[in-house]
Amino acid sequence: MEKERIAFNIITSKNGTESQKLEYLVADDYKNALKAVDQQKKEFDQIILSLDSLETKDIKDASLLKNATVNYYTALRDLHYFDRKEILQRELIYNNHSNDKKSQQDELLNLYKQKKAYFNRVYKEESLLSDALQKFDISNGLR
């Protein structure tokens, strides 16, 4: 639950790194937007590391739940870190005044299409996490 709250704050809090990143992008401050993405990755890495270090001992299906949780937060981290590529491309478009802008915009569109795969991975891992949590609860008499 604690890690869920931390991730929620990273992504949705007014003072979270996602919000900071968006504010920098609105201001066309790509350097600081990239720093926010890098900070966000570090925050997700801390969550993943702390989850990965949890002992599962002899608790039924705890290992399954742990792995599903780590996979979910890894997918979420990767999705948000993909923004780095988009920001770099947007900066390139913003700073370029040549005739090459059309191909750069096409590349940005391709990045948006690639991002869909990251969203799909998050949805898949979220479903697997939900299944693992249900199995854990049933195995341990919590449901």
Steps between C-alpha positions, in 0.01 A plus 500: 500500500780740586669450162167550327459834678854606409445411132165679505673812632773480236241491224209707628611724786508872436860499622593167340758460228234437233340835576838671502587344166176622346553852634848508346364375169233769493779754551712333226767436765621170360816484712305501826229276355771242431630540854148436632476181290837384633388574857178312438698198383708513819182512709357197322836322529486552878154345513611205287816446703313504831239257367762272350681478833191381690523154654222262402602223742242223517196715428278337238516673160703789645772452240241510220354822643844654547603424141172631361538820702858554388401437138212746526713781641775426249248535216369822652855636534582409141183669374582824674868484408403468133398867530871578481504406131192711432645801683827477309307484173278794597809701592652417162185621324479812718861601433510406132414763244595301193290327238558172684217572746248274324716190540569593863128530564447165331759353737308643796184337368688168476606539863137550601412180316783314676375628835179307450696177552620632836142577603395150394779351710386699805141378450619140466721519810221668695268212413763244600555687827129497572486126434805438721351707781174308481685167502714615795194608696319172435808289579549679830137508609462873452191463279 
